[in-house]
């Protein structure tokens, strides 16, 4: 963890706990962290990519198998 804070990759799946992802992103950002979100189709039934993008201030990825996105995610 450097001076810029932690970098977190948050993967949101289709479980009922997915609704807590927005609060988790908010808390990580409040603590100075940088959050990149990946959300599955099932996860999108509970929370929208737009909500995660607004809270994380980063692009939200919805396709795990896109080669371009994979390189960007790290």
N, C-alpha and C positions, 0 to 999 in steps of 0.2 A: 504494500500500500504506500504510494508515494504522496507527495504534497498535493496532487490533484485529486486524491480520493480514490476509492476502489472502482474498478470497472466490473459491472455485473451483467451477465447474460441470463435473462429470465425467460424460461420456456413455460408457456401457459397451455396446459392441456385441457381436456374436456371433462375434468372432474368438478364436483360441486364447489371445491375450494377455489376455483378459478375466479370467483367473484372477489376474492381478497387480493388479487393481483394489483388492482389499482391502488389500494392502500399501501401495499408493499413497495410499489414504484415510488409513491409519494414520500414514504419514509426514507427510502434509500437516497432520493434526491435531496431531501431535507438534511441528511447527514453528509452531503457533499459528494455522493457517488454518481457515477455515470451508468445509466441503465439502457441496455439494448434488449428489446423484447422480440420473442418469436412466439406466435400463437397458432395453434392447430385449428382445423375446421371445427372440431368439437369445442375448443376453448372459445371460439367466436359465438357459440350459443349462449355464453354467459357474460362475455365482455367484448366490446368492439375494438378493433385495431385503432380506430380513431381516438378512443379514450386513452389507450396506452400511449399513443404517439403524443397526445397533448400533455400528458403527465411526465413522460420520459424526455420529451423534447428531442427525440430521435425517431428515425424510421422504424416501423414495426414490420417484421418479416412474417409472411403467411405461407410461404412455400419453402420447406426445408431442403428440397432437392433441386433448386435452381442454382446452377454453378456460379452465376454472377453474384447472387445474394450470399452464397456460401463464402466467397472470398471477402465480401464486405463485413460479414459477421465476425470473421476471425476464427 
